[in-house]
C-alpha cells in the first residue's frame, strides 16, 4: 500500500524556481524489472486504513493525505518533522530544545507541551497503537509502509484526544519472501545514516521473520565557542544527535483464516539537546544581572557560547501483537501493546549562555499499555459495521531539578519538584454504513469514553524537597456521535459530508507553582462539520481532492508560562493549562496530482485556515487578574499553507533510470505562542528541497544526491519567553546536502 506517485507542488511566487530545479529530483525505489514500468503513466491507486479498514483513498469520505514508503524515500524524510507541509494545514516542529519531541498542529489545533500532564490534540498511532506523549514523538520513518495524516477531529474510530487530527503510521510487515534492502547516507554536518532490513520465511506459508535497523548520526548545526568546559580547548560542534532503532517482527499464519503479527521495538538515543539561543529583552533578569550576549530573533546564529552542553538519554522498548481472525462475515482484530520509555535530560542549559542562570535536570520514565478489540463485517451487501472496545493505561513520573542564580550572587539555588500520574481510559465505539442505493451511502457512529487520572505533585522547594505531597484525582466521561453521507456520482467522483463530535481529556498541571494551579482542568470538545469531493479525471491523469470544514471548539485548553508573584525559594514561574477559550476554525483544502505526460508528475496543495477565538479569558502574566484576550491569535494557525513539487523520470534504457525532483513548501505568517501575545508573531517562510536519483540497470542499486533547504530559508521553529526571567528560541536547520547509496534485492 502507499502513495507511490511523485508530487508536484507549484505556486506563482516559486514557479520559476521550481522549473529551474529540473536537474534535481528523486524517484521511487525500483520495484519492477522493466525500467519502463517505473515511469508513471497516471496517478497510482492508493489504499488507506484511515477508517480502520482497507479502502481506496478516492472512496474514503474523509480528508486524509497518504504518503507511502516510496514517496517518503523520494523526499528524503527520516522522521516525523520532515513531513511538515506535506499536507495542507499541517505544521510539525520540534518543541523548544527537546530535539526528539515534536508538536503536530492540524488546522491550527495541537499541543506543544513536552510534559505528559497535557495530552496531545493530534493523536499519533504506530501500527494501531496510540502514542500519548509529545516527548520522543519524532519517530523515524525507515521501513514504514505508509503514513496517513488525517485532518480534523476523529472522534469515533481514532478517539484518543483527536480534536485536531491523527497521524497513522504502519510499518512494513513480513511478506513470507526472501528480501534484503539497505542504504547508507553521508552528508553535511557529519550526517551518517545506515538503514538495513531483511526478511525470510522460517516455515513456508506459516511463519515469516523480518528485522529492520536504523542508525543515525549528526554532528549538529551549531558551534559552541565556550572554552571553559573541562577538557575543551577549542570550539566544537553542538547539538550532536545519535539514535539507533531496531524493529524485529514475526508473521504467523497457521490457517487460512487467522494471522498473528508480533512487532518488537527498541530505540536508543544519546544526543545533545538542541542549543537554546538567548533572545532575552534588556529588561529581563538574565540581561539585567549578567549582561550576556542576546541575539535578534531574525539573526541566523549558529555559533555562540554556552557553559553546559545538555544531553538527552532516551531508551524505548515495546512489543505489539496484532491478530486478525476471519469470523463469520467479518474480521475480528485485536491490537495490544506494552511500551516503556526512560528519558533523562541532563544539565540542560536552558538560558543558552555562559551564565549560571537557569539550568535543569529532568528524569521522566513512562510506561503504557493498550488493547483494542474490534469487529469489521459486511453483514449484507449493503450494510457494513465496525464495533469495538478499547482500554488504555499509562503511568509516568517526573523529577525536575532547577539550578537558578537570578541575581548573579555567590550561591546557586537548587530547587526540586516531583510529579506523577496514573491515567486509565476505557471506550466502546461503533459505526454502521448502509447503502441506500448503489451510489448513496449513509453512516452513523459514536464513541463513549471514560477517563480517570490519579495525580500527585510536590511544588518547587529547595533541594531536597521536603514539602507536602498534593494528591488529586478526577474522572471524565463523554459520548461523541458521528453521522455522514457520501454519494458516488461516477466511478471517479465522490461527494461526502459528515458531522462528528471530538473530545480531549482533562488533566492536571504538573508544573503548577501553587496548590491552586495544580488543577484539574476540564476536557475540551469540538463540533466538526466537513464536506468534500474526490475526483479522478482524464483516465487517471488528473486527481483533485477538496475538503471544506467548520469546527466549533468549547472549553479549549490553553497553556501559559507566567511569572509568580511574591514567591520565594527560586519558584519564580509556572506553566498552567486551563479551559480558557472557545474558538471557531473554518477553511478549505485542495490537493491536486497530475501526470500530463509519462514520467512527469506534478502536485500542488493549498490550505486556507481561518481560526479565531470566540472568547479567551485568562491570566497571562501571573498578576491573578483575568483579562479578555479574545482578539489574540490562535497559536500555530497560519492562514495559508501551500506546497508544490515536480518530478521527472527519464528512461535511459540500458543505462537505467534517472529521476529529477524538486519540492517546495510555504507556511504563512503565524503566532508561535499559545497565549497569542504579539511578540510570538513570525513572518511566512518558504523551503525548497531538491534531489536527483539514478537507478542502476538491474533494479537492485541506486544512488541519490539531495539538498534540503536549498534556498537557505531562516525561520523560528519555537520561541519561549519564561516570565520575567529570560527568553530563548530555536531556528530552522541550514542548507545541507547528502548522498545515499542503496540497494534492494
C-alpha positions as CSV (number, residue, x, y, z in Angstrom):
1,X,0.0,0.0,0.0
2,X,1.2,3.5,-0.5
3,X,1.1,6.7,-2.3
4,X,3.8,5.8,-4.8
5,X,3.1,8.7,-7.2
6,X,5.6,11.6,-7.2
7,X,4.4,15.0,-6.3
8,X,4.2,18.4,-8.0
9,X,3.7,21.5,-5.9
10,X,3.6,24.8,-7.6
11,X,3.0,28.4,-6.5
12,X,3.2,31.6,-8.6
13,X,6.0,33.1,-6.5
14,X,8.1,30.0,-6.8
15,X,7.1,28.5,-10.1
16,X,10.2,29.8,-11.8
17,X,12.4,28.5,-9.0
18,X,10.9,25.0,-9.3
19,X,11.3,24.9,-13.1
20,X,15.0,25.6,-12.7
21,X,15.2,22.7,-10.3
22,X,14.6,20.1,-13.1
23,X,18.2,19.0,-12.6
24,X,17.5,18.0,-9.0
25,X,14.9,15.3,-8.1
26,X,14.4,11.7,-6.7
27,X,12.0,9.0,-7.7
28,X,10.7,5.9,-6.0
29,X,13.0,2.9,-5.4
30,X,12.8,0.5,-8.3
31,X,10.3,-2.3,-7.9
32,X,9.9,-3.7,-11.4
33,X,12.4,-5.5,-13.6
34,X,11.4,-3.4,-16.6
35,X,12.6,0.2,-16.2
36,X,9.7,1.4,-18.3
37,X,7.2,0.1,-15.8
38,X,8.6,2.5,-13.2
39,X,7.8,5.6,-15.4
40,X,4.4,6.8,-14.3
41,X,1.6,7.0,-16.8
42,X,-1.1,8.1,-14.3
43,X,-1.9,8.6,-10.7
44,X,-1.5,5.5,-8.6
45,X,-4.4,3.8,-6.8
46,X,-3.8,4.3,-3.1
47,X,-5.2,2.1,-0.3
48,X,-5.7,3.7,3.2
49,X,-6.8,2.5,6.6
50,X,-8.0,5.9,7.8
51,X,-11.3,4.4,8.9
52,X,-9.8,1.2,10.4
53,X,-10.5,-0.8,7.3
54,X,-8.8,-1.0,3.9
55,X,-10.3,1.1,1.2
56,X,-9.3,3.2,-1.8
57,X,-8.2,6.7,-0.9
58,X,-10.6,8.1,-3.5
59,X,-13.6,6.2,-2.0
60,X,-12.8,7.1,1.7
61,X,-15.1,10.0,2.8
62,X,-12.5,11.7,4.9
63,X,-9.8,14.3,4.5
64,X,-6.6,12.3,4.5
65,X,-3.1,12.5,2.9
66,X,-1.3,9.2,2.4
67,X,2.5,9.1,2.0
68,X,3.8,5.6,1.1
69,X,7.2,4.3,1.8
70,X,8.5,5.0,-1.7
71,X,7.4,8.7,-1.5
72,X,9.0,9.0,1.9
73,X,12.2,7.9,0.4
74,X,11.8,10.3,-2.6
75,X,11.5,13.3,-0.3
76,X,14.4,12.0,1.9
77,X,12.2,12.0,5.0
78,X,13.9,10.5,8.1
79,X,11.5,11.4,10.9
80,X,8.1,12.9,11.5
81,X,9.3,16.5,11.4
82,X,10.2,16.0,7.8
83,X,6.5,15.8,6.9
84,X,5.7,19.3,7.9
85,X,3.9,21.0,5.0
86,X,3.4,17.7,3.1
87,X,-0.3,18.0,3.7
88,X,-2.5,21.2,3.7
89,X,-2.9,22.9,7.0
90,X,-0.3,20.7,8.7
91,X,2.8,22.0,10.5
92,X,5.2,19.9,12.5
93,X,8.1,21.4,14.5
94,X,10.4,20.4,17.3
95,X,9.5,21.5,20.8
96,X,12.0,24.0,22.2
97,X,15.4,22.4,22.7
98,X,13.9,18.9,23.0
99,X,15.1,17.6,19.7
100,X,13.3,14.3,19.8
101,X,10.0,15.8,20.6
102,X,7.7,17.4,18.1
103,X,4.4,19.3,18.1
104,X,1.9,18.5,15.4
105,X,-0.7,21.1,14.5
106,X,-3.5,20.4,12.1
107,X,-5.9,23.2,11.1
108,X,-4.5,25.3,13.9
109,X,-5.1,22.8,16.7
110,X,-2.3,20.9,18.5
111,X,-0.1,20.8,21.6
112,X,3.5,22.0,22.1
113,X,4.0,21.0,25.7
114,X,6.7,18.4,26.3
115,X,5.2,17.0,29.6
116,X,2.8,14.1,29.9
117,X,0.3,16.1,32.0
118,X,-1.2,17.6,28.9
119,X,-2.5,15.2,26.2
120,X,-1.7,16.0,22.6
121,X,-4.6,17.2,20.4
122,X,-3.3,15.3,17.4
123,X,-3.1,11.6,18.0
124,X,-0.1,9.7,16.8
125,X,-0.6,6.0,16.1
126,X,2.0,3.4,15.2
127,X,0.7,0.0,14.0
128,X,-2.7,0.9,15.6
129,X,-1.1,1.9,18.9
130,X,-1.7,5.3,20.4
131,X,1.4,7.2,21.4
132,X,0.3,9.5,24.2
133,X,3.3,11.8,24.6
134,X,4.9,14.6,22.6
135,X,8.2,13.6,24.3
136,X,10.2,11.4,21.9
137,X,7.4,11.6,19.3
138,X,9.7,12.4,16.3
139,X,9.5,8.8,15.1
140,X,11.8,7.5,12.4
141,X,10.4,6.8,9.0
142,X,12.6,3.9,7.9
143,X,10.9,0.7,6.8
144,X,7.5,2.4,7.1
145,X,4.8,1.2,4.7
146,X,2.6,4.3,4.9
147,X,1.9,7.4,6.9
148,X,-1.6,8.7,6.8
149,X,-2.3,12.3,8.0
150,X,-6.0,12.6,9.0
151,X,-7.1,16.2,9.1
152,X,-9.8,17.3,11.5
153,X,-11.3,15.7,14.6
154,X,-11.5,11.9,14.6
155,X,-13.9,11.2,17.4
156,X,-15.3,7.7,16.7
157,X,-12.7,5.3,15.4
158,X,-9.5,7.2,16.4
159,X,-10.9,8.5,19.6
160,X,-8.0,9.3,21.8
161,X,-7.9,13.1,22.1
162,X,-8.0,13.7,18.4
163,X,-9.7,17.1,18.4
164,X,-7.1,18.3,15.8
165,X,-6.4,15.2,13.7
166,X,-4.4,12.0,13.7
167,X,-1.1,10.7,12.2
168,X,-1.3,7.0,11.5
169,X,1.9,5.0,10.9
170,X,2.1,1.5,9.5
171,X,5.4,-0.3,9.4
172,X,6.3,-2.8,6.8
173,X,5.3,-6.4,7.8
174,X,6.9,-9.7,6.8
175,X,5.8,-10.9,3.4
176,X,7.0,-14.5,3.7
177,X,9.5,-14.0,0.9
178,X,13.3,-13.5,1.0
179,X,14.3,-9.8,0.8
180,X,17.2,-7.6,1.6
181,X,17.4,-3.8,1.4
182,X,19.5,-1.1,2.9
183,X,21.1,2.3,2.4
184,X,24.0,4.4,3.6
185,X,23.7,8.2,3.7
186,X,26.6,10.6,4.1
187,X,26.1,14.3,4.3
188,X,26.8,17.7,5.5
189,X,27.3,18.4,9.3
190,X,28.7,14.9,9.8
191,X,25.5,13.1,8.8
192,X,26.0,9.3,8.8
193,X,22.8,7.2,8.4
194,X,22.7,3.5,8.0
195,X,19.5,1.6,7.2
196,X,19.0,-2.1,6.8
197,X,16.1,-4.5,6.6
198,X,16.0,-8.3,5.9
199,X,13.2,-10.8,5.8
200,X,12.8,-14.5,5.2
201,X,10.3,-17.4,5.6
202,X,11.0,-19.6,8.6
203,X,8.3,-22.1,7.7
204,X,6.8,-21.8,4.3
205,X,3.3,-20.2,4.4
206,X,3.2,-20.5,8.2
207,X,5.9,-18.4,9.8
208,X,7.9,-15.4,8.4
209,X,10.5,-13.2,10.0
210,X,11.7,-9.6,9.4
211,X,14.1,-7.3,11.0
212,X,14.8,-3.6,10.4
213,X,17.5,-1.4,11.9
214,X,18.3,2.3,11.6
215,X,21.3,4.2,12.9
216,X,21.6,8.0,12.6
217,X,24.4,10.4,13.5
218,X,24.6,14.2,13.1
219,X,27.3,16.5,14.4
220,X,24.8,19.3,14.8
221,X,24.1,22.6,13.2
222,X,25.8,24.8,15.8
223,X,29.2,25.6,17.3
224,X,29.9,26.2,21.0
225,X,32.7,28.7,21.3
226,X,33.0,28.4,25.1
227,X,36.4,27.0,26.1
228,X,35.8,26.8,29.8
229,X,34.4,23.3,29.8
230,X,36.6,20.5,31.3
231,X,38.9,19.1,28.6
232,X,37.8,21.6,25.9
233,X,40.4,23.8,24.4
234,X,38.7,25.0,21.3
235,X,35.2,25.5,19.8
236,X,33.3,22.4,18.9
237,X,30.1,21.4,17.2
238,X,26.9,21.4,19.3
239,X,23.5,19.7,19.0
240,X,25.0,16.3,18.1
241,X,22.5,13.5,17.8
242,X,22.9,9.8,17.8
243,X,20.0,7.4,17.5
244,X,19.6,3.7,16.9
245,X,16.3,1.8,16.2
246,X,15.8,-1.9,16.0
247,X,12.4,-3.4,14.9
248,X,12.0,-7.2,14.6
249,X,8.7,-8.8,13.6
250,X,7.1,-12.2,13.1
251,X,4.1,-13.1,10.9
252,X,2.3,-16.4,12.0
253,X,-0.4,-17.7,9.6
254,X,-1.3,-21.2,10.8
255,X,-4.6,-21.3,9.0
256,X,-6.2,-19.6,6.0
257,X,-8.5,-17.5,8.4
258,X,-6.1,-16.4,11.1
259,X,-2.9,-14.4,11.2
260,X,-0.8,-13.0,14.1
261,X,1.8,-10.3,13.7
262,X,4.2,-9.6,16.6
263,X,6.3,-6.4,16.3
264,X,9.1,-5.6,18.6
265,X,10.6,-2.1,19.2
266,X,13.8,-0.8,20.7
267,X,15.2,2.7,20.3
268,X,18.2,4.3,21.9
269,X,19.2,8.0,21.7
270,X,22.3,9.6,23.2
271,X,22.2,13.2,21.9
272,X,22.9,16.7,22.9
273,X,19.9,18.9,23.4
274,X,19.3,21.5,20.7
275,X,21.1,24.6,21.9
276,X,18.9,27.4,23.2
277,X,19.6,30.8,21.6
278,X,19.3,33.7,24.0
279,X,16.9,36.3,22.7
280,X,16.1,37.9,26.1
281,X,15.0,41.6,26.1
282,X,17.1,44.2,28.0
283,X,14.6,44.3,30.9
284,X,14.8,40.5,31.6
285,X,16.5,39.4,34.8
286,X,19.1,37.5,32.8
287,X,20.3,40.6,31.0
288,X,20.0,42.9,34.0
289,X,22.3,40.8,36.2
290,X,24.5,39.1,33.7
291,X,24.6,41.3,30.6
292,X,25.4,38.3,28.3
293,X,25.1,38.4,24.5
294,X,21.5,38.4,23.4
295,X,20.7,38.0,19.7
296,X,18.0,39.3,17.5
297,X,15.2,36.9,16.6
298,X,15.8,37.5,12.9
299,X,19.5,36.6,13.1
300,X,21.0,33.3,11.9
301,X,23.0,32.4,15.0
302,X,25.0,29.1,14.6
303,X,28.0,29.9,16.7
304,X,27.8,31.2,20.3
305,X,29.0,30.4,23.8
306,X,27.1,28.4,26.5
307,X,28.6,26.7,29.5
308,X,26.5,23.4,29.8
309,X,26.0,21.2,26.8
310,X,22.9,19.3,27.9
311,X,22.3,15.7,26.9
312,X,19.2,13.6,26.3
313,X,19.5,9.9,27.2
314,X,16.4,8.1,25.9
315,X,15.5,4.4,25.8
316,X,12.3,3.0,24.4
317,X,11.3,-0.6,24.1
318,X,7.9,-2.2,23.4
319,X,6.0,-5.0,21.8
320,X,2.8,-5.0,19.7
321,X,0.7,-8.0,18.9
322,X,-1.9,-7.8,16.2
323,X,-4.3,-10.7,15.5
324,X,-6.8,-11.0,12.6
325,X,-9.3,-13.8,12.6
326,X,-12.0,-14.3,10.0
327,X,-15.2,-14.9,11.9
328,X,-18.5,-15.2,10.1
329,X,-18.9,-12.4,7.6
330,X,-16.2,-10.2,9.0
331,X,-12.8,-9.9,10.7
332,X,-12.1,-9.8,14.4
333,X,-9.0,-7.8,15.1
334,X,-7.1,-7.5,18.4
335,X,-4.2,-5.0,18.8
336,X,-2.3,-5.0,22.1
337,X,0.8,-3.1,23.1
338,X,3.2,-2.6,26.0
339,X,5.8,0.3,25.8
340,X,8.3,1.7,28.2
341,X,10.3,4.9,27.9
342,X,13.1,6.3,30.1
343,X,14.1,9.9,29.3
344,X,16.8,11.7,31.2
345,X,17.7,15.2,30.2
346,X,21.0,16.1,31.9
347,X,22.4,19.6,32.6
348,X,20.1,21.4,30.1
349,X,21.4,24.9,29.7
350,X,18.0,26.5,29.1
351,X,19.3,30.1,29.1
352,X,21.8,29.3,26.3
353,X,24.6,31.5,27.7
354,X,27.8,31.2,29.9
355,X,25.8,32.5,32.8
356,X,24.9,30.1,35.6
357,X,21.4,31.5,35.4
358,X,18.9,28.7,34.6
359,X,19.9,25.1,34.2
360,X,17.7,22.0,34.6
361,X,17.7,18.2,35.0
362,X,14.7,16.1,34.1
363,X,14.1,12.4,34.7
364,X,10.8,11.1,33.2
365,X,10.2,7.4,33.0
366,X,6.9,6.4,31.3
367,X,5.1,3.2,30.6
368,X,1.9,2.4,28.8
369,X,-0.4,-0.5,28.0
370,X,-3.3,-0.6,25.5
371,X,-5.6,-3.1,23.9
372,X,-8.2,-2.8,21.2
373,X,-10.7,-5.4,20.1
374,X,-12.9,-4.6,17.1
375,X,-15.1,-6.4,14.6
376,X,-15.5,-5.3,11.0
377,X,-18.1,-7.1,8.9
378,X,-20.1,-6.8,5.7
379,X,-23.3,-8.0,7.3
380,X,-25.1,-7.8,3.9
381,X,-24.2,-6.4,0.5
382,X,-25.5,-3.0,1.7
383,X,-24.5,-3.0,5.4
384,X,-21.1,-2.7,6.9
385,X,-20.4,-2.4,10.7
386,X,-17.3,-1.7,12.8
387,X,-17.6,-2.1,16.6
388,X,-15.0,-2.4,19.3
389,X,-13.7,-1.9,22.8
390,X,-10.6,0.0,23.8
391,X,-8.6,0.1,27.0
392,X,-5.6,2.3,27.7
393,X,-3.4,2.8,30.7
394,X,-0.3,5.0,31.2
395,X,1.9,5.9,34.1
396,X,4.6,8.5,34.3
397,X,6.9,10.0,36.9
398,X,8.7,13.3,36.5
399,X,11.5,14.7,38.6
400,X,12.7,18.2,37.8
401,X,15.8,19.9,39.3
402,X,16.4,23.6,38.5
403,X,19.7,25.4,39.2
404,X,18.9,29.1,39.4
405,X,21.1,32.1,40.2
406,X,18.9,35.0,39.3
407,X,21.0,37.9,40.7
408,X,24.5,36.6,39.9
409,X,25.1,36.0,43.6
410,X,27.6,33.7,45.3
411,X,25.1,30.9,45.7
412,X,23.2,28.9,43.0
413,X,19.9,27.7,44.4
414,X,18.9,24.1,43.6
415,X,15.2,23.5,43.6
416,X,13.3,20.3,43.1
417,X,9.8,19.2,42.2
418,X,8.3,15.7,41.7
419,X,5.1,14.8,39.9
420,X,3.4,11.7,38.7
421,X,0.2,10.3,37.3
422,X,-1.7,7.2,36.5
423,X,-4.2,7.5,33.7
424,X,-6.8,5.0,32.7
425,X,-9.2,5.2,29.7
426,X,-11.9,2.9,28.5
427,X,-14.1,3.3,25.4
428,X,-16.7,1.5,23.4
429,X,-17.3,2.5,19.8
430,X,-19.2,1.6,16.7
431,X,-20.1,2.7,13.2
432,X,-22.6,1.4,10.7
433,X,-22.7,2.2,6.9
434,X,-25.7,1.5,4.8
435,X,-26.1,1.8,1.0
436,X,-29.5,3.3,0.3
437,X,-28.7,2.9,-3.3
438,X,-25.6,1.6,-5.0
439,X,-24.4,5.2,-5.2
440,X,-25.7,6.7,-2.0
441,X,-24.3,5.7,1.4
442,X,-25.1,6.9,4.9
443,X,-23.1,6.2,8.1
444,X,-23.9,6.5,11.8
445,X,-21.4,6.0,14.7
446,X,-20.4,7.0,18.1
447,X,-17.9,6.5,20.9
448,X,-18.4,6.5,24.7
449,X,-15.3,7.3,26.7
450,X,-14.5,7.3,30.4
451,X,-11.2,8.7,31.8
452,X,-9.6,8.6,35.3
453,X,-6.4,10.3,36.3
454,X,-4.7,10.0,39.7
455,X,-2.1,12.7,40.1
456,X,0.4,13.7,42.8
457,X,2.8,16.6,43.0
458,X,5.3,18.5,45.2
459,X,5.8,22.1,44.4
460,X,9.3,23.5,43.8
461,X,11.2,23.8,47.0
462,X,15.0,23.9,47.8
463,X,16.6,20.5,47.4
464,X,16.0,18.0,49.0
465,X,12.3,18.5,48.6
466,X,10.6,18.0,52.0
467,X,7.4,19.9,51.1
468,X,3.9,18.4,51.2
469,X,2.6,16.0,48.6
470,X,-0.6,17.0,46.9
471,X,-2.8,14.1,45.7
472,X,-5.6,14.7,43.3
473,X,-7.9,12.6,41.1
474,X,-10.7,13.2,38.6
475,X,-13.0,11.4,36.3
476,X,-14.4,12.4,32.9
477,X,-16.9,10.8,30.5
478,X,-18.0,11.7,27.0
479,X,-20.2,10.5,24.2
480,X,-19.2,11.6,20.7
481,X,-21.7,10.9,17.9
482,X,-20.8,10.9,14.2
483,X,-23.1,10.9,11.1
484,X,-22.2,11.1,7.4
485,X,-23.4,10.7,3.9
486,X,-21.5,10.1,0.6
487,X,-22.5,9.9,-3.0
488,X,-20.5,8.1,-5.7
489,X,-21.6,10.2,-8.7
490,X,-19.5,8.1,-11.0
491,X,-16.7,5.6,-10.9
492,X,-14.2,8.5,-10.5
493,X,-16.1,11.2,-8.5
494,X,-17.2,11.0,-4.8
495,X,-19.0,13.7,-2.8
496,X,-19.3,13.5,1.0
497,X,-20.5,15.4,4.1
498,X,-20.2,14.5,7.7
499,X,-20.6,15.7,11.3
500,X,-18.7,14.4,14.3
501,X,-18.0,15.4,17.9
502,X,-14.5,15.2,19.2
503,X,-13.2,15.0,22.8
504,X,-9.9,15.7,24.6
505,X,-9.3,14.6,28.1
506,X,-9.0,17.0,31.0
507,X,-6.0,16.8,33.4
508,X,-3.7,18.4,35.9
509,X,-0.8,20.8,35.8
510,X,2.5,19.1,36.6
511,X,4.3,22.4,36.5
512,X,1.9,24.5,38.5
513,X,3.7,26.7,41.1
514,X,1.0,27.0,43.7
515,X,-1.5,24.4,45.1
516,X,-4.5,26.2,43.4
517,X,-2.7,25.9,40.0
518,X,-2.4,22.1,40.0
519,X,-5.9,21.7,38.6
520,X,-7.8,19.9,37.5
521,X,-8.7,21.5,34.2
522,X,-11.7,20.0,32.3
523,X,-12.0,18.3,28.9
524,X,-12.3,20.2,25.6
525,X,-14.8,19.3,22.9
526,X,-15.4,20.2,19.3
527,X,-18.4,20.0,16.9
528,X,-16.9,19.4,13.5
529,X,-18.6,19.7,10.1
530,X,-16.9,18.7,6.9
531,X,-17.7,18.2,3.2
532,X,-15.7,17.3,0.2
533,X,-15.2,16.0,-3.3
534,X,-12.7,13.4,-4.5
535,X,-12.3,13.1,-8.3
536,X,-10.0,11.5,-10.9
537,X,-10.1,12.9,-14.4
538,X,-8.7,12.1,-17.9
539,X,-8.1,8.4,-17.4
540,X,-6.4,9.0,-14.0
541,X,-4.1,11.7,-15.4
542,X,-5.5,14.3,-13.0
543,X,-6.6,14.0,-9.4
544,X,-8.4,16.8,-7.4
545,X,-9.4,16.3,-3.8
546,X,-11.2,19.1,-2.0
547,X,-12.4,19.5,1.7
548,X,-14.3,22.3,3.4
549,X,-14.7,22.3,7.2
550,X,-16.3,24.3,10.0
551,X,-15.3,23.4,13.6
552,X,-16.6,24.9,16.9
553,X,-14.4,24.3,20.0
554,X,-15.7,24.6,23.5
555,X,-13.6,24.7,26.7
556,X,-10.4,24.9,24.6
557,X,-7.3,24.1,26.7
558,X,-4.7,26.9,26.6
559,X,-1.3,26.7,28.3
560,X,0.5,29.8,29.7
561,X,4.1,30.2,31.1
562,X,3.7,33.1,33.6
563,X,5.5,34.7,36.5
564,X,4.6,34.0,40.1
565,X,4.0,37.0,42.4
566,X,5.7,37.2,45.8
567,X,7.2,33.7,45.7
568,X,10.4,32.7,47.4
569,X,12.8,29.8,47.2
570,X,13.5,30.1,43.5
571,X,9.9,29.4,42.4
572,X,9.6,32.3,40.0
573,X,7.4,31.0,37.2
574,X,4.8,28.3,36.5
575,X,3.2,26.6,33.5
576,X,-0.6,26.3,33.7
577,X,-3.2,24.8,31.4
578,X,-6.9,25.8,31.7
579,X,-10.1,25.8,29.8
580,X,-9.8,29.4,28.9
581,X,-11.3,29.7,25.5
582,X,-13.8,28.8,22.8
583,X,-13.0,29.1,19.1
584,X,-14.2,28.8,15.5
585,X,-11.9,27.2,13.0
586,X,-13.0,27.0,9.3
587,X,-11.3,26.6,6.0
588,X,-10.8,24.8,2.7
589,X,-8.1,22.4,1.4
590,X,-7.2,21.3,-2.1
591,X,-4.8,18.6,-3.2
592,X,-4.0,18.2,-6.9
593,X,-1.9,15.5,-8.6
594,X,-1.3,15.4,-12.4
595,X,0.7,13.2,-14.8
596,X,0.4,15.3,-18.1
597,X,2.9,13.1,-19.9
598,X,4.5,9.8,-19.0
599,X,7.2,10.2,-16.4
600,X,6.3,13.8,-15.4
601,X,4.5,14.1,-12.0
602,X,3.1,17.4,-10.8
603,X,1.5,18.0,-7.4
604,X,0.0,21.1,-5.7
605,X,-1.7,21.5,-2.4
606,X,-3.1,24.5,-0.7
607,X,-4.8,25.0,2.7
608,X,-6.7,28.1,3.9
609,X,-7.4,28.1,7.6
610,X,-9.4,30.8,9.4
611,X,-9.0,30.3,13.2
612,X,-10.2,32.8,15.7
613,X,-11.3,32.9,19.4
614,X,-14.9,33.4,20.2
615,X,-13.8,34.0,23.8
616,X,-10.4,33.8,25.6
617,X,-10.4,34.7,29.3
618,X,-7.1,34.1,31.2
619,X,-4.4,35.4,33.5
620,X,-1.5,35.6,31.0
621,X,1.2,37.3,33.2
622,X,0.6,35.9,36.7
623,X,-0.9,39.0,38.3
624,X,-4.0,37.0,39.2
625,X,-6.2,39.3,37.0
626,X,-8.3,37.5,34.4
627,X,-8.4,39.6,31.2
628,X,-10.2,39.4,27.9
629,X,-7.8,38.2,25.2
630,X,-10.3,37.3,22.6
631,X,-8.6,39.4,20.0
632,X,-5.3,37.5,20.2
633,X,-4.2,35.0,17.6
634,X,-4.6,31.2,17.9
635,X,-1.2,29.6,18.2
636,X,0.4,27.9,15.1
637,X,-2.6,28.5,12.9
638,X,-1.3,30.1,9.7
639,X,-4.0,31.1,7.3
640,X,-2.1,29.7,4.3
641,X,-0.1,26.6,3.8
642,X,0.9,25.7,0.2
643,X,3.2,23.1,-1.3
644,X,4.5,22.2,-4.7
645,X,6.6,19.5,-6.3
646,X,7.8,18.4,-9.7
647,X,9.3,15.0,-10.6
648,X,10.5,13.8,-14.0
649,X,11.8,10.2,-14.6
650,X,14.0,9.8,-17.7
651,X,14.2,6.2,-19.0
652,X,17.9,5.8,-20.1
653,X,17.3,2.3,-21.5
654,X,20.3,0.1,-20.7
655,X,21.8,2.9,-18.6
656,X,18.9,2.7,-16.0
657,X,16.5,5.4,-14.8
658,X,17.3,9.0,-13.9
659,X,14.8,11.0,-11.9
660,X,14.9,14.6,-11.0
661,X,12.8,16.1,-8.2
662,X,12.1,19.4,-6.5
663,X,9.8,20.2,-3.6
664,X,8.6,23.5,-2.1
665,X,6.6,24.3,1.0
666,X,5.1,27.6,2.1
667,X,3.8,28.4,5.6
668,X,2.1,31.7,6.1
669,X,2.6,34.1,8.9
670,X,1.6,32.7,12.3
671,X,2.0,33.1,16.1
672,X,4.2,30.7,17.9
673,X,2.9,31.4,21.4
674,X,-0.2,29.6,22.9
675,X,-1.1,32.9,24.6
676,X,-1.2,34.7,21.2
677,X,0.9,37.5,22.5
678,X,2.2,39.9,19.9
679,X,5.8,39.0,20.3
680,X,5.0,35.5,19.2
681,X,4.3,36.5,15.6
682,X,6.6,35.4,12.8
683,X,6.5,36.0,9.1
684,X,5.8,33.5,6.4
685,X,8.6,31.2,5.1
686,X,9.3,29.0,2.1
687,X,11.6,26.0,1.9
688,X,12.8,24.3,-1.3
689,X,14.3,20.8,-1.4
690,X,15.8,19.1,-4.4
691,X,17.3,15.8,-5.4
692,X,18.4,13.6,-8.3
693,X,18.4,9.8,-8.2
694,X,19.9,7.2,-10.5
695,X,18.5,3.6,-10.5
696,X,21.3,1.4,-11.8
697,X,20.4,-1.1,-14.5
698,X,19.3,-4.4,-12.9
699,X,16.9,-2.6,-10.4
700,X,19.0,-3.6,-7.4
701,X,21.1,-0.5,-6.7
702,X,20.6,3.3,-6.7
703,X,22.4,6.5,-6.0
704,X,20.6,9.6,-4.8
705,X,22.0,13.2,-4.2
706,X,19.8,15.6,-2.3
707,X,19.8,19.2,-0.9
708,X,17.5,20.3,1.8
709,X,16.6,24.0,2.4
710,X,18.2,24.8,-1.0
711,X,17.2,28.5,-0.6
712,X,18.7,28.8,2.8
713,X,15.5,30.0,4.4
714,X,15.7,31.1,8.0
715,X,12.7,31.0,10.4
716,X,11.9,30.4,14.0
717,X,10.9,26.9,15.0
718,X,10.0,27.8,18.5
719,X,10.0,30.9,20.8
720,X,9.8,30.6,24.6
721,X,9.6,33.7,26.9
722,X,10.0,32.4,30.5
723,X,8.1,35.0,32.5
724,X,10.4,37.9,33.5
725,X,13.4,35.7,33.7
726,X,14.6,35.3,30.1
727,X,13.6,34.2,26.6
728,X,15.1,31.8,24.1
729,X,14.3,30.4,20.7
730,X,15.3,27.8,18.2
731,X,15.8,28.3,14.5
732,X,15.4,26.2,11.3
733,X,18.2,23.9,10.1
734,X,20.6,25.4,7.5
735,X,21.0,24.3,3.9
736,X,22.6,20.9,3.9
737,X,23.3,18.2,1.3
738,X,23.9,14.4,1.2
739,X,24.3,11.3,-0.9
740,X,22.6,8.0,-0.4
741,X,23.8,4.6,-1.8
742,X,21.1,2.0,-1.5
743,X,20.2,-1.5,-2.7
744,X,17.2,-3.8,-2.7
745,X,17.1,-7.5,-3.7
